[in-house]
């Protein structure tokens, strides 16, 4: 083993990375941008803070002797935290505001609402004597949160209006034992995505490996190196070391960026060290896929396209995309999936590093990395250097 | 690096290389001595580069044997790579490294002692007139500068055998002269050199002996003077025309 040759080629590779703006972008800037933009975009979503809904209200039950029922409904709605009530005189105006996204929901109290309420209390156990009406609720279909949060709130207002505020605190024979043990989630959407983003950030290494090797081959450099005492295993080792150096820098940058935008994973130094280890193991997978992509590509341009054969499945079936059904089964074959799983366990679930499942994930990623890398080396040595 | 003195620097016997239906080199036999500058002449496609590629261990012969300092290029390829310096026809280099870094890289690959390498790099850069530009990225060099750097990359290990595949092709006169001086100095240091070229004046100027090959076959072998006398020609260009019935440059 020529240590000097390996060192010289490793240094050469690192210099080449740092002197090519496009490569620097993909290897270093891209992970930072992905982390920062996703973190900022999803960091504030769903983290348990108070969300405010603008609700439009049209009361058509004004010409009745039981107008206090509609007044109570309106009062209960207004008192609710996080609801801002806006009054409308016409259905069309409210609907138009909803369509333009200026309202999260629009409620129409129908004519006869008060009569309905009164008819119930006149004969609570005789449903056939009730006067039925329907409170119309329209929610902003463009808002996932409003669609899911507003209807139960309105249901609660109707109950409170009909039965009073005690209606929601009925004595029940079954009670919750330790309410203090159940905490409302303070996680943002970013907390759920971050483990996948960390895996995603290094996937594009595949393309850089494939491009740089095909460029060296096309430029006659691999041939020229072949006339020197350099052994092929020394060449391959220098490639792996250079990309591991890049992977270390990538992980550091992604962690630092996440921290800078306020991400605090539920783990300690040992958890971070584990994350480091599994992401480095994952870089072996990416170097291996890069070698395979370089082997089957005739030129650097083709290598870029071919790389996506390996990038896309790992990206969509193993990082931050929610999986279900068949996709979840296919995802089991993606090395990135095990990286995301392990990071989710330590970052989100707060599991200690002694947790068996994360070590199984690490072992799997490392084993897959070694196999893919060896296959890549064998294929590239046999077919890729020509 | 082996220091054994062998009779021949290069010995080729019945060397044949076929690429499917095409025979690039056809039963070529040659012996080249130490301190000899041997010119391999012929048009593009004659088989010159194939011979160089076999001697530099990049290609395996279909038939016959080739040895560098008695080391078989197939069975003892590692030993061959220790003692050769190869300047390829297309100057392969890392365009994002500087000229100096490219040269130093090849010195490192040949395990040239660091202090020797440093001194040698400065010395060689001076000889090829590249001191001023050595720390610029090679991608910014002109074609002539690249070829000069490429020649130094090939010779930085002070090889016992230099294989120079058209080192001066498309080179400006100044660069060409610098490389010629460089090659002459190598020869005076007892190195064996194979120089492929289709420039007849280059062969006449530099080579002790020349071999003319056409369609993979050696059709003439001798000193430039011998060949010109033998074929009653004023220069090697005329020798080639008389032997093949075609102009060398037109065939390029």
Contacts between the chains, C-beta under 8 A, distances in Angstrom:
chain1	res1	chain2	res2	distance
A	2	B	111	6.7
A	4	B	108	5.7
A	4	B	111	6.0
A	5	B	108	6.4
A	5	B	109	5.3
A	5	B	111	7.3
A	7	B	108	7.7
A	8	B	104	7.9
A	8	B	105	5.7
A	8	B	108	3.5
A	8	B	109	6.5
A	9	B	105	7.6
A	9	B	109	7.7
A	12	B	94	6.7
A	12	B	97	6.6
A	12	B	101	7.6
A	12	B	105	5.6
A	15	B	96	7.0
A	15	B	97	6.3
A	15	B	101	7.2
A	16	B	94	6.6
A	16	B	96	5.1
A	16	B	97	7.2
A	19	B	96	4.3
A	19	B	97	7.9
A	19	B	137	7.4
A	20	B	96	6.0
A	219	B	92	5.5
A	219	B	93	7.8
A	219	B	95	8.0
A	220	B	88	6.0
A	220	B	90	5.1
A	220	B	92	3.6
A	221	B	92	4.7
A	221	B	93	7.5
A	221	B	94	6.8
A	223	B	58	5.9
A	223	B	88	6.9
A	223	B	92	6.8
A	224	B	86	7.1
A	224	B	88	5.7
A	224	B	92	4.3
A	224	B	153	8.0
A	225	B	109	7.1
A	226	B	57	7.2
A	226	B	58	5.6
A	227	B	56	4.4
A	227	B	57	6.6
A	227	B	58	6.5
A	227	B	81	6.2
A	227	B	84	6.6
A	227	B	86	4.1
A	228	B	81	6.0
A	228	B	106	6.6
A	228	B	109	4.3
A	228	B	110	6.1
A	229	B	78	6.8
A	229	B	81	5.0
A	229	B	82	5.5
A	229	B	109	6.6
A	229	B	110	6.2
A	229	B	111	7.0
A	230	B	109	5.1
